[in-house]
Amino acid sequence: MGKTGGKNQKNKKRISRDLEKEKGELIFKEIGQEYAQILRMLGNGRCETYCFDGIKRLCHIRGKMRKKIWINIGDIVLIGIRDFQDQKGDIILKYSSGEARSLKAYGELPSSIQINHNENPEQDKIKNSFFDEGFDFEYQENLISE
């Protein structure tokens, strides 16, 4: 077998192809599609999403995206709403944080959403407990004076 031209040449080719795909233009929603944010990962290629039309939907990660594009809690995605089941949909595309900010600037996404909010509530509790180690002296003085 012939060599590919040195160390990690295949890897460099793959990375350059991935970068070319990301430089494409921003894809907007069409009829029968909706923007959504991932609420929970349910397993087996399914997740619970909050669509920005105000409905929570159970969505399925399509096979083309599975194991290639990793989807996390808090990600902004484009889903295709099923014609025969309004409460279910299929994830078509995952937006990067930069693309999501662009969509927000164009007015496609509501201004109230947090784009970089990817943390689990459990991690949030740990952070809050770490910073709540101080004492509240007023509260303790009230207990003593009573």
KEKE-3310 file (N, C-alpha, C; in steps of 0.2 Angstrom, whole numbers, plus 5000, padded with zeros to 4 digits):
npx = (5004:5002:5009:5001:5008:5015:5014:4998:4991:4978:4970:4971:4966:4953:4949:4950:4940:4929:4929:4926:4913:4907:4908:4897:4882:4870:4856:4839:4822:4809:4792:4784:4794:4803:4812:4821:4825:4835:4829:4830:4839:4834:4838:4842:4842:4833:4825:4819:4812:4810:4800:4800:4788:4780:4777:4781:4790:4793:4808:4817:4833:4840:4847:4858:4864:4867:4879:4889:4887:4886:4874:4869:4861:4853:4856:4853:4842:4836:4820:4810:4793:4782:4769:4758:4759:4758:4765:4777:4794:4808:4825:4834:4845:4859:4863:4878:4885:4888:4881:4868:4868:4868:4856:4848:4851:4845:4832:4825:4825:4818:4822:4823:4830:4843:4858:4871:4868:4872:4873:4870:4856:4861:4874:4873:4868:4878:4888:4881:4880:4894:4897:4889:4894:4896:4892:4877:4876:4866:4855:4858:4860:4847:4842:4848:4844:4831)
npy = (4994:5011:5026:5040:5052:5057:5060:5059:5064:5060:5063:5077:5080:5077:5086:5098:5096:5096:5109:5116:5113:5119:5133:5136:5145:5152:5143:5145:5143:5134:5131:5120:5117:5121:5131:5125:5122:5111:5101:5090:5075:5059:5047:5033:5040:5050:5065:5078:5093:5111:5120:5135:5140:5138:5125:5109:5096:5079:5073:5066:5060:5061:5048:5052:5062:5055:5050:5057:5071:5079:5081:5092:5096:5111:5116:5124:5119:5114:5108:5096:5096:5083:5078:5070:5069:5080:5083:5077:5077:5078:5080:5091:5099:5105:5120:5130:5139:5152:5153:5152:5164:5173:5170:5175:5188:5191:5191:5179:5170:5170:5184:5181:5169:5159:5156:5150:5142:5128:5119:5107:5105:5099:5102:5116:5117:5112:5123:5134:5129:5130:5143:5148:5147:5156:5166:5172:5185:5194:5186:5177:5186:5190:5178:5176:5188:5185)
npz = (5000:4996:5003:5012:5011:5023:5040:5048:5037:5032:5042:5042:5030:5032:5042:5035:5026:5035:5040:5028:5026:5037:5034:5026:5021:5032:5037:5036:5043:5035:5028:5039:5047:5062:5074:5089:5106:5115:5128:5136:5135:5130:5127:5115:5103:5105:5110:5121:5116:5117:5107:5098:5095:5106:5110:5118:5111:5106:5099:5086:5083:5067:5056:5048:5056:5068:5079:5072:5073:5088:5100:5113:5129:5129:5116:5101:5088:5072:5068:5059:5058:5060:5049:5052:5066:5077:5089:5088:5081:5069:5071:5061:5059:5068:5076:5077:5091:5087:5075:5080:5088:5077:5071:5082:5081:5069:5072:5071:5082:5098:5109:5123:5125:5131:5124:5126:5137:5143:5154:5166:5178:5190:5190:5191:5204:5212:5209:5215:5229:5232:5232:5242:5254:5264:5279:5286:5294:5299:5300:5310:5321:5323:5328:5340:5347:5349)
capx = (5000:5006:5008:4997:5011:5017:5010:4992:4988:4971:4967:4971:4961:4946:4948:4949:4933:4924:4929:4923:4906:4904:4908:4891:4878:4865:4850:4833:4817:4804:4786:4784:4800:4803:4818:4819:4831:4835:4828:4832:4841:4830:4842:4839:4842:4827:4826:4813:4814:4805:4800:4799:4781:4777:4775:4786:4790:4798:4811:4821:4839:4840:4852:4863:4867:4869:4886:4893:4885:4884:4869:4869:4856:4853:4858:4848:4842:4830:4817:4805:4787:4778:4763:4753:4760:4760:4769:4784:4797:4814:4830:4837:4851:4861:4866:4883:4883:4889:4875:4862:4868:4866:4848:4845:4851:4840:4825:4822:4824:4816:4828:4824:4833:4850:4861:4876:4866:4872:4874:4865:4854:4865:4881:4871:4867:4885:4891:4878:4882:4901:4897:4884:4897:4897:4887:4872:4876:4860:4850:4861:4859:4840:4840:4851:4840:4824)
capy = (5000:5017:5031:5046:5059:5059:5059:5062:5067:5058:5067:5084:5081:5076:5092:5103:5095:5098:5116:5119:5112:5124:5140:5138:5150:5151:5140:5147:5138:5134:5128:5113:5117:5126:5131:5123:5121:5104:5102:5083:5069:5053:5041:5030:5045:5054:5071:5082:5100:5116:5123:5142:5141:5137:5118:5104:5090:5073:5074:5060:5062:5057:5044:5055:5065:5051:5048:5062:5078:5077:5086:5092:5100:5119:5117:5126:5115:5115:5102:5096:5094:5078:5080:5066:5069:5087:5083:5074:5080:5075:5085:5091:5103:5108:5126:5131:5145:5158:5153:5154:5171:5176:5169:5179:5195:5192:5191:5172:5167:5175:5187:5179:5163:5159:5152:5146:5138:5120:5116:5103:5108:5096:5106:5122:5116:5112:5129:5138:5127:5132:5150:5149:5144:5162:5166:5178:5188:5197:5181:5174:5190:5189:5172:5177:5193:5183)
capz = (5000:4996:5009:5010:5011:5029:5046:5049:5031:5031:5047:5040:5024:5035:5046:5031:5023:5040:5040:5022:5027:5042:5031:5022:5023:5037:5034:5039:5043:5030:5030:5042:5051:5068:5079:5095:5111:5118:5136:5139:5131:5133:5125:5109:5098:5106:5115:5122:5114:5117:5100:5099:5094:5112:5111:5119:5106:5107:5093:5085:5079:5061:5056:5045:5061:5073:5080:5069:5076:5095:5102:5120:5132:5128:5109:5096:5082:5067:5068:5055:5062:5057:5046:5055:5073:5079:5095:5087:5075:5068:5071:5054:5059:5074:5075:5082:5095:5082:5070:5085:5089:5071:5071:5087:5079:5063:5074:5070:5088:5103:5113:5130:5126:5133:5119:5129:5143:5142:5160:5169:5184:5195:5190:5194:5211:5215:5209:5220:5235:5233:5233:5247:5261:5269:5284:5286:5301:5302:5302:5316:5326:5324:5332:5346:5351:5351)
cpx = (5004:5005:5004:5001:5014:5013:5004:4989:4981:4967:4966:4966:4954:4944:4946:4942:4928:4923:4925:4915:4903:4904:4902:4887:4873:4858:4844:4827:4812:4797:4786:4790:4799:4810:4816:4826:4830:4834:4831:4834:4838:4834:4838:4838:4836:4829:4820:4816:4808:4805:4798:4792:4777:4775:4782:4785:4795:4801:4816:4827:4840:4847:4858:4867:4870:4876:4891:4893:4882:4879:4868:4863:4858:4855:4852:4848:4836:4827:4811:4799:4784:4771:4757:4753:4762:4765:4776:4787:4804:4819:4834:4844:4852:4865:4872:4881:4884:4883:4869:4862:4866:4858:4845:4845:4847:4833:4822:4821:4822:4822:4828:4828:4840:4854:4867:4875:4866:4873:4868:4862:4858:4871:4879:4870:4874:4888:4888:4880:4889:4901:4893:4887:4898:4891:4883:4872:4870:4855:4852:4859:4851:4838:4843:4847:4833:4824)
cpy = (5006:5022:5037:5053:5061:5057:5063:5066:5066:5063:5075:5085:5081:5083:5098:5102:5097:5106:5119:5118:5118:5131:5141:5143:5148:5148:5142:5142:5139:5131:5121:5112:5122:5125:5129:5122:5114:5105:5096:5078:5063:5047:5038:5035:5049:5060:5075:5090:5105:5120:5131:5144:5140:5130:5114:5098:5085:5073:5068:5063:5058:5053:5047:5059:5061:5049:5053:5069:5076:5083:5086:5096:5108:5120:5120:5122:5117:5108:5102:5093:5089:5080:5077:5066:5076:5087:5079:5077:5076:5081:5085:5094:5105:5115:5127:5137:5151:5158:5155:5161:5175:5176:5174:5186:5196:5192:5184:5169:5172:5178:5185:5173:5164:5154:5147:5143:5131:5116:5112:5106:5105:5100:5113:5122:5116:5119:5134:5136:5129:5139:5152:5147:5150:5161:5172:5180:5191:5192:5178:5179:5190:5183:5173:5182:5191:5179)
cpz = (5000:5002:5007:5010:5018:5035:5046:5043:5030:5036:5045:5034:5027:5039:5041:5027:5028:5040:5034:5023:5032:5039:5027:5025:5028:5034:5039:5039:5037:5033:5033:5046:5057:5071:5085:5099:5114:5126:5139:5134:5134:5131:5119:5104:5099:5111:5115:5121:5116:5111:5102:5097:5100:5114:5113:5114:5108:5100:5092:5081:5073:5060:5053:5051:5067:5073:5076:5072:5083:5097:5110:5123:5131:5121:5105:5090:5078:5067:5062:5058:5057:5055:5050:5063:5075:5085:5094:5081:5075:5068:5064:5054:5066:5072:5080:5086:5091:5078:5074:5086:5083:5070:5076:5084:5073:5066:5073:5077:5093:5107:5120:5131:5128:5128:5122:5136:5142:5148:5162:5176:5190:5196:5193:5201:5215:5215:5215:5227:5237:5235:5239:5254:5266:5274:5284:5293:5304:5304:5309:5322:5328:5329:5339:5350:5352:5357)
residu = (MET:GLY:LYS:THR:GLY:GLY:LYS:ASN:GLN:LYS:ASN:LYS:LYS:ARG:ILE:SER:ARG:ASP:LEU:GLU:LYS:GLU:LYS:GLY:GLU:LEU:ILE:PHE:LYS:GLU:ILE:GLY:GLN:GLU:TYR:ALA:GLN:ILE:LEU:ARG:MET:LEU:GLY:ASN:GLY:ARG:CYS:GLU:THR:TYR:CYS:PHE:ASP:GLY:ILE:LYS:ARG:LEU:CYS:HIS:ILE:ARG:GLY:LYS:MET:ARG:LYS:LYS:ILE:TRP:ILE:ASN:ILE:GLY:ASP:ILE:VAL:LEU:ILE:GLY:ILE:ARG:ASP:PHE:GLN:ASP:GLN:LYS:GLY:ASP:ILE:ILE:LEU:LYS:TYR:SER:SER:GLY:GLU:ALA:ARG:SER:LEU:LYS:ALA:TYR:GLY:GLU:LEU:PRO:SER:SER:ILE:GLN:ILE:ASN:HIS:ASN:GLU:ASN:PRO:GLU:GLN:ASP:LYS:ILE:LYS:ASN:SER:PHE:PHE:ASP:GLU:GLY:PHE:ASP:PHE:GLU:TYR:GLN:GLU:ASN:LEU:ILE:SER:GLU)
# end
